[in-house]
Amino acid sequence: MIEFFGDIKVEEDNIHLEQRFGRKTGTGLVFLESEDLVQKARDELNRQYIGSRYVDVLIPRIETGDE
């Protein structure tokens, strides 16, 4: 997974892959260091492939409950 991000710095601890019943679902969440890197990842990596798997890079909306 780290190779997929290329020159976009991502730490292995910030990659979370969803599993159900002990099997990967194909869904994951990656935390990046800045909003600029988030935009760069979406711009460069959205609709690319990891092997034969198509990748959608989406930016989640995080609600804090303060609103």
N, C-alpha and C positions, 0 to 999 in steps of 0.2 A: 504494500500500500504506500509506503514512503516513497518508493521509486516513482509511483504515479504522479506525485506532486512535483517531481523534478526539482527546480531551483526555489520552489516555495517551501520555506522552512516549516516543518511540522515534526513534533516530537511524538514518538511512539505512544507515550502515555496519554496523548491527546486524541488518539484514534479509538473509537468505540464502535465495534461491529455487533449488531444485534444477532442474538441466537434464540431459537425457539426449539425446545425439546432436544437441545444439544447440537443443533444444526444451524449454520449461518443462514440468515434470511435474505441476504443481499442488500440489507439496509444498514447504513452506518452514520456516525456523526463524528466530525473532525473539528477540533477547536484550533484556530489559528491565532497568531500573536496580535494582529491588528485588522481593522476594517479594510485597509488597503490590500492586505494579503487575501482577505475573504473575496474582495472584488476581483483580484487577479486570478484566484483559483476558479471562480465562476467563469470569467471571461476566457481563460485559456483551457480549462479542463471540461467544461460542460459539453456533453454529447460526444465525449471521447470514449475509448474502450480500455478496459483492463482485460487483456486476453480477448475472449469472445463476449465478455459482459459489457453492455452499454451502461454508461454512467451519466446520471442526471445530477448536476451540482446545484443544490438549492440552498438558499439562505433562510434559515428558520427565523421566525419572529418569536422572540423570547419575551414573555410577559412576566413582570415581577409582582404583580398584584398591588402595586403602589398607585395605580391609575384610578 
